[in-house]
Amino acid sequence: MQKYRDKGLKLTPQRLAIFEYLDGNRSHPSAEDIYTEIIKKFPMMSFATVYNTIETLKKKGDLAEITIDPERRHYDPDTSHHHHLICKTCKKIKDIHSDFSIHIPEDQKGTFEVLDNHIEFYGMCHKCKTKGE
């Protein structure tokens, strides 16, 4: 948790629990998911604490917001460049750590300079596909 202290973040017990929950978490949790988990240890904690911590981590570059679900924002503590596979049925999100070369035709790109990209692949995970058979 030293990396958070080095960034000048206040390390309350609730914040430490949120940091620990997010550390290495690959489930792309929503704020509600984080709150539901942390409230077990800190029943008096408010949802605002989770939301404010998420906002602080986003501003510091330690958490990426994924806006793939119009109903809920999801968060990714892996801020390295990567893409996502998303199940259209259960909304499970899986990381893809591969590069894809995409050519944007000059007549469509115009003077726009592409600096980065994030690709979302939509489909059905094995579990949902098996249920539907």
C-alpha positions, 0 to 999 in steps of 0.5 A: 500500500506504499504506492498509495501513500507515495501518491499522497492518498489518505490511508483510512482503514476503509480505503485500505480495504478498497485498495486491497479489494482492487489490487489484482482484481480481474473481475472489473467490478462496479462501484456497487460490487466494491461496496457490497464486498467492503461493507461486510468488513465495515458495515457503517461505511457509506457508498460515498466513501467507495465512490470518492475513493474510485474517483480519486484512484481514477484521477491518480491513474490507478483505476480505469473506468470501463463504460461498456454497460449503460446501466453500470460503470465498471472499473479496471485496476489494470491500467496497462494497455489492453482490450476486452471481451464482453459477454452480452448475456451475463456482462462478464468482462475478460482482458485481452493483452494483445495488440491489433493493427487497425487502419483508419482510412485517411478520408475518415480520419482527416487531421485527427491524430490517433494516440490510443485505442481500446477495442471491445469484442462482444459475444457470449461466454462459454457458460452462457452459451452452454446454458442456452443449448 
